[in-house]
């Protein structure tokens, strides 16, 4: 396991990193005539995955794993807002193809494996990118709460995570007002993660970089 990012909340330590062909602890329900039982089992995770591990730090000399999460892809960004941890994960859509059939991204959380449905994926105006981008939001104060997930196709490489939004840029060549010359225009999109409302603005300049400032966004262009 190779750690990339960490976050600390009260007595909990969250570690984001990658691992390959690992075995994780899980809980299964066993039913019998007398009572239902929860049994600890080992769950093999095949292939390379991105993991989020949550450890209890009540005993600083011996942290205890309280929760784990894994998904396909690579970590793009990590942000912490109040008691929410947000991570964005990119996955090449072509790598999900198997036997001529394209799959959607999947993840495992709280002992449950979830395959994203195609009708849950947001297809955005910028469709130049062949990668899925998934944004996961974890409630740091409640490790028993399932992560919120939003998945996009065509969002581009450079995005900014806000507390309740994703913002990204798309650069295009357009005709000038006179119709004689082409100029560069950068379209800026903001998607509300709560309502799925999409807003758009543009600047007639070439996009260079975008970063979060407080709960807003700054765009650098030339």
Secondary structure, DSSP 8 states (H G I E B T S, - for coil): -EEEEEEEETTEEEEEEEEEEEEEEEEEEEE-SS-EEEEEEEEEEEEEEEEEEEEE-SSTTS-EEEEEEEESSEEEEEEEETTEEEEEEEEEGGGGEETTEE---EEEETTEEEE--GGGSEE-S-----EEEEEEEEETT-TTS--EEEEEES--S-EEE-SSEEEEEEEEEEE-TTSSSEEEEEEEEEEETTT--EEEEEESS-EEEEEEETTEEEEEE-
